[in-house]
Amino acid sequence: MEKKCFKIFMCCITSFLVVIANVCASTDASDYEIAYGYSKGTTCGIGINNGETQKLTNFTCERNPSGAEILQATYSKNADGDILTFEKDAKIYNYGGAESSSKIIVNGNNAIQLLENQNYTIAGNGTLMVSKYQAYEQLTNNEGNPLFEVFYDNGLTASGTPNSIHLKDEDGNYLLVTSKEELASIFENIKAYNPELSDATYNEENISFLQKHMGMVEHNINESWVKEHITTDLNVFYNEDGTVTFSSVGSTLEYENVIFESKSILDKNYKLDVIDTLKNATDELKDAIKKASKDLIALYDISVVDVNNNIVPMKDGSFTIKIKLTDTMKKYNNLTVAYILDSKIVETFDTTNDGEYVTFNTTHLSEYAILGSYDNNSETIENPSTGDNIISNITILSLSIVGIGFLIYALKKGKCNN
């Protein structure tokens, strides 16, 4: 769908008022994209913010909105700065707070096309995709040379003040040059568009100054910009298309009794492959495990494969592997995971056991062994049933009460008979 977006101007902020706006036109509200930012002299249907909470909808900053008005985000302000809180799976065209820092609360699958060149804290649950940021800076020509607007001093006014003329080009726009030398080379030609220069001759001293030609410039987001401007506990992913994704979740792959979690987002076509290799365990490996006073319970070759079943290298990552407990594993009160390479134990990992899965963290995928042992060389520890304990205790207590009662009765009867 085609969207028409006008140029965003520089921020206009007073000491007490924050103007929140952005000029963006969309003739179709079906995408529910809204413009949110601030620009000079434009309120974009939001108005002046004085610290009150503002509801932003799909109608915000849209021309000729249609359909139902749906809440997209909430803007609020506190002592820590601006806060933009997304609605579930909403998208924002542009966002820039009026403070030096802003907070963005993620909710589901969110997206922002543009961020202003300022500092942000990104938090919440879900993912936020950001495509670019824009900065107010000096504009350049096609060759990358900085552009300047020209002011020419054409003598004194009647009141004795300098008569500085803002020179124009043939289209009536501000004349833009890259240097005083360029201005000198075109000075005679621009007299046709600047009648005040009709009798003037070029004199460098008559140039009041060359003012930088400023405007909003869009930039692709890179890692250095993110590190300088973004504070977040979310995972950060730099995508091939130049976008950046901030996510509270990575990727999860499952294969039968094994769950693989990656803090990085993996290709949606990747699959987890797990091969039970316990039958192939070598005598060398078994002896090494036995010397460590442990039992070899399970041996798995764990890998991630692509759509063609080719193994995808998983190195130097941050992965969590969960293996479902078998009846044999449950008999041990101490489970260890070992990384096996060439029938040797290369590395061991601490595990957690929640009664359903044994879990460990690693940075790579390969062959892993589940090793079992008993603390203090004890026999197999069977967890007694809590219900059985209660029944046993009640039974013992009941029998005790009956016995005590019978004893008291017997003593009284004996005393009476005497």
KOLKEDO-23316 format. One record per residue: residue in three letters; x negated, y negated, z of N, C-alpha, C in turn. Coordinates in pm, whole numbers, plus 50000, padded with zeros to 5 digits. Layout:
// residues N
ALAXYZXYZXYZ
...
END
This chain:
// residues 418
MET499165011850000500005000050000499124987650000
GLU499424978449920498604966549906498924956750017
LYS497884951350075498064941550180497334928850141
LYS497914917350170497304904650137496894897850267
CYS495614895950284495124889850407494314877450373
PHE494674866250434493974853750410492734852750498
LYS491904843450468490654841450540490924837050684
ILE490174843350776490334840150918489354829050955
PHE489864818351014489034806951046488424808351186
MET487614798651222486904798951351487854796851467
CYS487414801351582488214800551705488344786151752
CYS489574782651796489804769251850490334770951991
ILE489484769052089489864772052226489654759652313
THR490644755752389490494744952485490084750952618
SER489874742752720489414747652848490464755952919
PHE491734753152890492784759952964493724768052877
LEU493734765652745494664772552658493914781452561
VAL494474792852533493894802252439494834803852323
VAL494374800752203495204802552086494934816452031
ILE495964824352020495824837951971496514838851837
ALA495744841451731496384842151601495454847851498
ASN496024850851382495244855151267496174854551147
VAL495694849551034496574848350919496504861350840
CYS497574868750841497624881450768499024883750722
ALA499194886350592500524888550538500664902850494
SER501794908950527502114922350481503574922850445
THR503894927550328505284927750284505984940650321
ASP505254950050380505854962850415505454966150558
ALA506434968150644506154970750785506004985550814
SER506024993950712506045008350735504775013450801
ASP503645006650779502385010950839502265006550984
TYR503094997251024503074991851158501704986351195
GLU501024980751099499774973951127500084959451159
ILE499454954451261499684940551297498354933251303
ALA498424920251279497234912051292497214906551433
TYR496064907051496495964901451629494564895851645
GLY494474883051673493184876551688493434862051718
TYR492544853551682492784839351704492144831551590
SER492744820351553492174812151448492634797751464
LYS491924789051400492134774851416493484770551363
GLY494284764451449495524758151406496634767651367
THR496494780551393497534789951354497934798351475
THR499234799351497499694807051612500234820651572
CYS500494822751446500834835951394502004842251465
GLY502934834251513504124839651575503934843551719
ILE502734842051773502484845851912502524833652002
GLY501954822751954502004810452031500804808652120
ILE500954800252220499854796952311499894806452430
ASN498754812652457498694821652570498224814252694
ASN498994815152799498604808752925498384819153035
GLY498054831152995497824841753091498994851253106
GLU500114848153043501264856953051501084869252960
THR501714880153000501674892252919502454890252791
GLN501904894752679502564893352550502724906852483
LYS503884909152430504174921552359503924919352209
LEU503124927852148502804926952007503504938251933
THR504244934851829505024944751756504564945551611
ASN505194954351536504894955451394505334943151317
PHE506144934451377506554922051313505544910751333
THR504654912351432503704901851462502814898951342
CYS502764886451302501904881951192502304887851057
GLU503504892851041503944897850912504964888350851
ARG504874886750722505864878950649506994888150604
ASN508204883450618509384891050576509414905050637
PRO509324906250769509344919550828510694926450806
SER510654939650803511874947150782511834959650868
GLY512974966250880513044978250960513114975251107
ALA512894985451186512974983951332511694977551386
GLU511864969251486510714963051550510174972751656
ILE508924976651641508334986751727507134980951800
LEU507094982951930505984978052010504694985151972
GLN503644977451948502354983051908501284981752015
ALA501294970752087500284968552190500754957752285
THR500114957252400500414947052499499144939352529
TYR499254926152523498114917652555498334911552693
SER497314912252776497394906252908496054899952941
LYS496034892853050494814885553087494694885753238
ASN493494888753287493254887853431491884881553454
ALA491414882453576490144875953610488974881753533
ASP489114894153484488024900653410488054897553262
GLY489084890553213489154887153072490404892653006
ASP490344893352873491484897952795491564913252797
ILE492804918452793493014932852789494044935852681
LEU493674944352588494604949052485494884963752512
THR496154967052540496544980752569497394986152456
PHE496904996352389497615002252276498845009952321
GLU499865009852237500925019652246500425032452180
LYS501135043352200500725056352149500565056051997
ASP499365059651948499065061251805499305048451724
ALA499135036751784499345024051713498065019351645
LYS498225010251547497095004451475497164989251483
ILE495994983051489495884968451492495014964151375
TYR495464953851302494644949151189493354942951238
ASN493464934151336492294926651381492444923551529
TYR491334923851601491424920051742490194912151784
GLY490444901251852489364893551913489934885452026
GLY489434887452145489904879652259489244866152262
ALA489744857452345489204844052354488124842852460
GLU487904853352534486834853352632485584859252568
SER484484858452642483244864152589483284879352590
SER484224884952667484374899452669485844903052680
SER486204914352623487574919152626487574934152652
LYS488704939052700488854953152725489934958852634
ILE489664970452576490624977252489490954990652552
ILE492244993052576492695005652635493245014452524
VAL492595025752500492985035052394494135043852441
ASN495035046952350496175055452382496535063752259
GLY496015075952253496285084452137495355081452022
ASN495885081651901495095079551780495255065051734
ASN494295056551771494385042251741493335037851640
ALA493555026151579492605021051481492615005851483
ILE491454999951459491294985451443490434983251321
GLN490914975051228490144972651106489004962951130
LEU489234953051214488204942951239488104939851388
LEU486894938451436486644933151569485894920051555
GLU486224910551641485434898151642484054901251700
ASN483104892951669481724894951710481544890551856
GLN482064898651948481934895752089481784908852164
ASN481814908552296481594920552375482924927052414
TYR482934940352417484144947852448483824959352543
THR484794962552625484784974852701485914983452646
ILE485614995652606486605004652548486805016452643
ALA488065018652682488395029452776489715035752734
GLY490165045552812491455051852785491305066152738
ASN492405071752691492445085752646492885086252500
GLY492055092452418492365093452275491185089052193
THR491465083852073490405079451983490725065451929
LEU489695057651909489815044451848488835043751732
MET489345041651610488495040351492488355025651459
VAL487135020951445486835007051412486065006851281
SER486484998351186485834998551055484764987751041
LYS485024975651090484074964551071484164954751186
TYR483214945551188483334934051276483084921651193
GLN483584910251240483394897851166482784887251258
ALA481864879751200481134869651277481234856251207
TYR481354845651286481374832151232479924827751214
GLU479484826351089478084823651063477924816150931
GLN476694812150902476434804750780476614813850659
LEU477364808950561477624816650440476464815350343
THR476334825050253475254825150156475814826850016
ASN474964824249916475364826449777475084840849739
ASN475284844149612475114857949566473674862949582
GLU472734853649583471334857549599470914858449746
GLY471864855649837471554856349979470974843650037
ASN470934832649959470404820050009471474812550088
PRO471134806850204472124799750285472684787650213
LEU473964785150231474664774150165474874762650262
PHE474824750350206475024738250285476054729350218
GLU476854722350303477744712050252476984698750254
VAL477224690150152476414678150133477164665650178
PHE476524658050263477014644650300475994634650245
TYR476494624450172475604614550108475904600750165
ASP474854594150210475004580750268474984570450156
ASN476134564350134476264554650023476264540350074
GLY475374537550166475294523850219476154522050342
LEU476364509450377477104506050497478524501750463
THR479434504650554480804499950537480874485350580
ALA482044479350566482234465350605481964463250752
SER482194473350832481974472150976480524474651015
GLY479714478350916478294480450942477924494650975
THR478864503950967478554518050993478224525150863
PRO477424535950869477064543250746478304548750676
ASN478304548050544479414553150465479004566850410
SER479244577050491478854590650452479964597050372
ILE479604601550253480584607550163480394622750164
HIS481504630150185481474644850179481644648550031
LEU480564652049966480594654049821481404666249781
LYS482034665549665482904676149612482314681749482
ASP482754693949447482364699849320483474697449217
GLU483344703349100484314700848994485714706049026
ASP485834715249123487124720649160487744713349278
GLY487044702949326487564695349439487214701349574
ASN486424712049573485984718049699484694711349746
TYR484314714149869483064708549918481904713449832
LEU481034704349795479864707949716478924716249802
LEU478484727649746477604736649819476284737849745
VAL475194735949818473854737349762472994745249859
THR471874750149808470974757749894469794749549943
SER469594737549884468444729349924468614715149870
LYS467794705949919467794692149868467294691949724
GLU466394701249691465894701849554467024705449458
GLU467874714749496469004718249411469944706349395
LEU470164698849503471034687149495470444676849398
ALA469134674949402468504665349313468684669249168
SER468644682349140468744686749001470144685148943
ILE471154684349027472534683448977473174670049011
PHE472394660949068472954648449119473694640649010
GLU473094639048893473734631048786475024637748739
ASN475044651048735476234658148687477424656948782
ILE477154656448912478264656249007478884642449021
LYS478294632248957478894618948963480304619048903
ALA480534628148806481854628848743482924633148842
TYR482554640248946483524645149044483504636849171
ASN482534627749182482394619349301482224604849257
PRO483324597749233483244584049179482454574549267
GLU482314577849397481534569049485480054568749448
LEU479614578549368478214579249329477954573049192
SER478974566649133478854562048994477664552848973
ASP477354544549069476234535149053475014539249133
ALA475044551049193473954555249281472884562649204
THR471684561949254470574570049203470104579049317
TYR469624590949278469254600549382468104595149466
ASN468314595649595467284591849690467434600949811
GLU466404608549838466504618349946466844611950078
GLU466444599250096466744592450221468224589450236
ASN468944589650124470374586950131471194599250172
ILE470554610650181471264622650223471354622350375
SER472564620350425472744619650570472304632750634
PHE472844643850586472394656950629473054667650542
LEU472464679050545473064690550479473674699250589
GLN474974699850594475664707450699475804722050658
LYS475534731150751475684745450722477124748550682
HIS477274756350577478604760450534478964773250611
MET479894771750705480214782550797481504789750759
GLY481614802150800482824809850776482714823650837
MET483824830850836483844844450889483244854250787
VAL482284862050831481614871750745481834885750803
GLU482294894850719482524908450763481244916750751
HIS481034925150851479854933850853480274948050886
ASN479584957650828479774971550870479194973351008
ILE479874981151088479404983451225478264993451222
ASN477184990151291476064999451299475755002251446
GLU474835011351467474545015951603473975004751689
SER473134996251633472544985451712473614975551759
TRP474604972651672475684963451712476514969651823
VAL476814982451811477604989251914476874988852047
LYS475594991852047474834992052172474774978252237
GLU474784967852154474704954152207476054948952254
HIS477134953252191478434946952216479484956052282
ILE479254969052284480284978152333479824985052461
THR480674984852562480474992452685481575002852693
THR481215015652701482235026052702481685038952759
ASP482575046652822482245060152866482735070452765
LEU483385065752658483885074852556482735079452467
ASN482955090452398481975095152301481995086052179
VAL480815083352122480705074452007480205082451887
PHE480975081651776480615089051655480485079351539
TYR479355079951468479105071451353479435079451227
ASN480495075551160481025083251048480325079650917
GLU480375088750821479695086750694480275075050615
ASP481545071750636482155060650561481885047050624
GLY481035046550726480675033850789481545030250908
THR482585037750933483415035051049482795041251173
VAL483275036751289482815042151416484025046651495
THR483935058451554485035063951633484615064951779
PHE485455059451867485275060852010486315070752059
SER485885081352124486825092152154486585097752294
SER487695100552363487605107052494487545122152479
VAL487705126952358487675141252333486715144252218
GLY486175156352218485335160652107486085170652022
SER485495182352001486155192851923486165205752004
THR487245213451989487365226252058487645237151955
LEU486835247651958487005259151870487195271551957
GLU488035280951912488305293051989488175305351902
TYR487685316051965487605329151898487865339752004
GLU489055345651997489465356152089489235351752234
ASN488235357352303488055354452446486995343952474
VAL486585336352371485545326052387486085312552341
ILE485835302152422486215288352388484935280052380
PHE484795272652271483625264152247484075249652242
GLU483495241152326483835226852329482605218652297
SER482765209352203481675200352163482075186052192
LYS481165178352250481455164252274481465156352144
SER480855161952040480895155751907482095161051830
ILE482655152551744483755156751660483195164951543
LEU483675177051528483195185951423484135185851304
ASP483635190551192484455191751072485665200551103
LYS486835196151056488075203351086488095217451026
ASN487215220150930487175233350866486225243150936
TYR485485238251037484555247051108485335257251191
LYS484735268951207485325279551287484275285151382
LEU484745290951491483855297551586483765312251550
ASP482535317551552482315331651521481585337951639
VAL482135348551692481545355451808481405370251776
ILE480195375651789479915389751762479465396351892
ASP480145407151930479765414852048478555423452013
THR477415420452073476165427552039475665436052155
LEU476535438952251476095446452368475545460252329
LYS476175466852232475715480052190474325479652128
ASN473925467852081472625466552015471535461652110
ALA471855460452237470865455652333469675465252338
THR468475459952330467265468252327466885472752468
ASP466105483452475465605488152604464745477652671
GLU464015469952589463175459252642464015449052718
LEU465155445252660466025435452725466645441452852
LYS467095453752844467715460252960466725461253076
ASP465475464653045464445465853149464185452253214
ALA464125441753131463865428353185464995423953278
ILE466225427253242467375423453325467395431753453
LYS467035444453442466995453053558465935448453658
LYS464775443953608463715438853695464155426153769
ALA465085419153708465605407053772466725410153870
SER466935423253897467975427953990469365423553947
LYS469605423953817470905420353763471395431253669
ASP472685431053643473285440453549473695433153421
LEU473445439653308473865434053181475345437653159
ILE476215427653164477655429953153478135428253009
ALA477675417452945478145414352809477035407352733
LEU477085408552599476095402152512476825397252387
TYR476765384052364477495378052252476565369652166
ASP476735370752035476065361851940477115351451899
ILE476945339051946477955328551927477435318451826
SER478255315251725477855305551622479075298351568
VAL478825287151501479855279551430479605281251281
VAL480655284151205480505286251061481395276650985
ASP480995273650861481775264650777482815272550698
VAL483455265750602484535271950527484035283750443
ASN482735284050414482155295150338481485305550427
ASN481765304450557481205313650657479695312650670
ASN479145301350629477725298750651477535292850791
ILE476515297350862476285292450997475875277750994
VAL476535269751079476225255551091475265253751208
PRO474085247951186473135246051297473755237651408
MET473685242651529474185235451646473025233851744
LYS472285222951727471105220551810471175206551870
ASP470565205351988470445192352055471805185652073
GLY472815193652097474145188152120474525188852266
SER475795186952293476325188252428477555197152419
PHE477375209752458478405219852437478785226652568
THR480025230652576480515238552688481115251452632
ILE480705262652690481205275552645481945282352760
LYS483155286952732483955294052831484205308252780
ILE483885318052863484085332052826485085338152924
LYS486135343952871487185349652955486645361353038
LEU486975361253166486485371653255487115385153221
THR486285395353213486765409053196486915415253335
ASP487535427053340487685433953469486315437053528
THR485355440153442484005443153491483355430753551
MET483505419353483482925406953536483505403253672
LYS484785406153691485455402253816484935410153935
LYS484255421253912483725429254022482495423054085
TYR481865413754013480625407554063480955394054128
ASN480225391154235480415378154299479385367854254
ASN478515371754161477525362354109477305365253960
LEU477695355553875477525357053731476545346453680
THR475625350953594474645342053534474695343853382
VAL474455333053309474375333853163472915331853122
ALA472445340153030471055339252984471015337752833
TYR470135328852786469875327152643468865337752601
ILE469245345852503468405357052460467815354052322
LEU466505355852311465825354052183464775365052169
ASP464865372552061463915383552036463865393152154
SER465065396652205465205406252315464545401552444
LYS464375388552459463775383052581464685372352639
ILE464655371252771465405360552838464585347752830
VAL465075338152757464355325552736464785314952837
GLU466065315052871466595304552959467845309953028
THR468045305953152469265309553223470055296953257
PHE471365298653272472275287453293473135289953417
ASP473335279353494474285280153603475695281153546
THR476555287953617477915289753568478915285653675
THR480135283153630481265281353721482285292153688
ASN483025296153790483985306953775485305302653837
ASP486315300553751487615296153802488605307653818
GLY488105319853808488965331453821489535336253688
GLU489385327853585489865331653452488745331453349
TYR487855321353362486735320053269485435317753345
VAL484355322853289483035318953333482555308253235
THR482075296953288481785285253205480345280853226
PHE479685276853117478345271153126478145260753018
ASN477185251953038476845241252944475515244352876
THR475435240852748474215243252672474055232652565
THR472905232552501472625222952394472525229652258
HIS472705242952254472525250052128473355262852131
LEU473495269052016474205281852007473235292851965
SER473475304752020472635316151986473245328452052
GLU472385337852094472825349952161472775347852312
TYR473875350452378473965348252522474405360952593
ALA473775363552707474095375152788474795370852916
ILE475785378752958476415376653087475805386653184
LEU475165381653291474485390053388475235389553520
GLY475355400853585476065401553712475165406353823
SER475435401353944474685406054062475575403854183
TYR475115409854297475845408554423474985400854521
ASP475575391254588474835384054691474495393454806
ASN473295391854861472835399654977472855414754950
ASN472705418454821472665432554783473895440254832
SER475005433554840476225439854891476865448354784
GLU477775456854827478555464854735479535455754662
THR480285461454571481295453954500482265447554597
ILE482495434654580483395427554670484775427054610
GLU485725433554679487105433054634487805422054710
ASN488465413154639489205402554704490505408154759
PRO490705408254891491935413754947493115405054910
SER494265411554902495475404354868495965396754989
THR496255384054971496745375755079498065381155133
GLY498925385955043500215391355085500055403655171
ASP499085412455133498845424355213498385420755352
ASN497535410455362497035406055493498185401555582
ILE499105393955523500235388755602501085400255654
ILE501375409955564502205421355604501525429355716
SER500205431455700499465438955800499495432055935
ASN499295418855933499275411156058500635411556126
ILE501695410256043503045410656101503315424356164
THR502895434856096503105448456147502395450456279
ILE501125446356285500355447756409500985439856522
LEU501405427356491502005418856593503295425156646
SER504095430556555505365436756595505125448556687
LEU504185457156648503875468756731503335464756867
SER502545453856869502005448956996503115444357088
ILE504075436957031505195431957112506025443457169
VAL506295453357083507055465157129506305472457241
GLY504995473857222504205480857323504195473657456
ILE504005460257450503985452357573505335453157643
GLY506405452357563507765453257623507995466657689
PHE507545477157624507725490557680506935492057810
LEU505725486157811504895486957931505555479858047
ILE506075467858023506745460258129507945467958183
TYR508705473658091509895481458129509495493258217
ALA508435500058176507995511858251507545508158391
LEU506805496958401506315492658532507465489058624
LYS508465481958570509615478058653510365490258699
LYS510575499758612511315511858647510585519858754
GLY509265520358738508485527658837508585521058975
LYS508585507558976508655500259103510005502459170
CYS511065502359087512415504359143512575518559202
ASN511975528259136512095541859183511355544059316
ASN510355535759338509645536559466510465530359578
END
